[in-house]
């Protein structure tokens, strides 16, 4: 009867510890690599949201630009209004309601997280009322959409500044 217990196969404590150490080393190598992919995915998500906001804001600006009198001098800075704002043009200044952008872009937008919206007011530099710059902030990161002199667009993501 005692002989049967001794013949039983199994792992020793040393073998189990060695396996656990190997798994810990593999985890230590993989976790930094995986977090890099997660950060890149979050950055791309923020860029996609910014792109949606730019398209929605441009659509709203285009709608109101069609109602502007030809002799109106446009102002480069666009105002993003709060909850009670209405989308419109007054004295050459565009005011875009955050709620209207939110409905079109399907992104959580407020007057606080969309800033620095500027449009082109120089007919020699391209299409009038085209968005030249817009910044969107979410979760302490800011993504800035910008158009350079050649018409190329860029998205830059950085930590939000206070």
N, C-alpha and C positions, 0 to 999 in steps of 0.2 A: 504494500500500500504506500509506503514512503517512497519507494522507487518511482512511482508514477508522478508524484509531485515534482521530483527532481528533473524528470524528463520534459517537463512542460517548457515550451519555448516562449520567449518574450524579449522585451528590450530592457537593457540595463539603464540605470539612472544616468550614467555617463553618456550613453548614446542619445538619450532624450535631450540632455543639455546641449550636446553638440548640434543637434538638429535645430533647437531653439535659437542658438547663437547664429547659425547660418541664416535662418529666417529673419532675425533681427538685422543682420548685415544687409540682406537684400532689401528689407523695408527702408533702411536708412539711405540706401542708394536710390530707390525709386520715388520716395516721397518728394524730394526737391524737384525731380523731373516732372512729376504729375502736377505740382502746384504751379509750375511755369505754364503748363497747358491751360490750367484753370484761369490764371491771370490773363493770358492771351484771349481766351474765350470771353471773359468779362469785358475786355477792351474792345473786342469786335462787336459785342452786344451794344456797348455804349456808342460806338461809331454808327451802328445801324439805327439806333434810336435817334441820334443826331441827324442822320440823313433823312429820316422820316419827318423830323421837325422842320428841317430846311425845306423839304418839298411842300409840306403843308403851309408853312409860312409864306413861301413864294407863291403858292396858289392864291392865298388870301390877299397878298399884296397885288397880284395881277388882277384879281377881281376888282379891287378898289382903284387900281391905276386906270382902269377903263372909264372911270367916272370923273377923273381929274381933268379940269379945263386945261387946254393946251398952253396957256400963258402962265401956268402955275410953276413956280420955282420949287423943286423938290428939296427936302432936307435929308441928308444922308442917314441920320440916326432914326431907327424905327423904335417906337415905344411898344413894349409888351405890357398890356393892361391886365389888371387883376380880375377878380371874380365879377365885378360890376361893369367892366369896360365893354365897349362895343367897338367892332372893327370899323375903321373909317379913315378918312384923310381930312385934316384940318390945317389950313395954311401951309400945305406942302409936306406936313409931317404925317406919316402913317402911324396909326395906332392899331395894333392887332390884339384882339382879346385872347388871353391864354386859353380860355374855354373853347374858342373856335379852333385853335391849333390842336388842343387835346382831342377834340372830336375827329379832326381829319387825320392826325398822325397816330392816334390810338396809343399815345405815350403820356404818362403823367407829367403835365406841364403846368408851371405856375409862373407868375411874374418874377419870382425869385431865382428859378433855375435856368431860365433862358435869358441871356444877356448879350450885350455888345452886338446887337443886330444892326448892321449897316447895309445900305443899298447903293448902287451906282447912280450918281446924279450927273455924270459927265457923258454926254452923247458920243464923244470921241473915244471913250474907253470901253464902249460896248453897249449892250442893251440897257436902257434906262430902267430903274427900279429892280434890277437884278440883285439878289442878296450877294454881298461881297464877303461878309463875315457874320458868324453866329456862334455863340458859345452856349453849351448845355452842360449843366452840372448835375451829377447823380452819385450818391454814396461817396462823397469826398473826392470824386474824380471829375475833371472837366475835359470835355471834348470840344475842340474848336474847329469849325469849318471855315475855310478861307479860300478866296480866289485870288491868284496872283495876276500880275500885269499881262501875262500871256494867256490867261483864261483857264489855267490849270487849277484844279481844286485839290485841296489837301485837308486831311483830318489829323489833328494833333491831340493826343490824350496826355494829360498830366494831372498831378495831384492838385486839388482845388486850392486856390488861394483865398484867404479871408480878408 
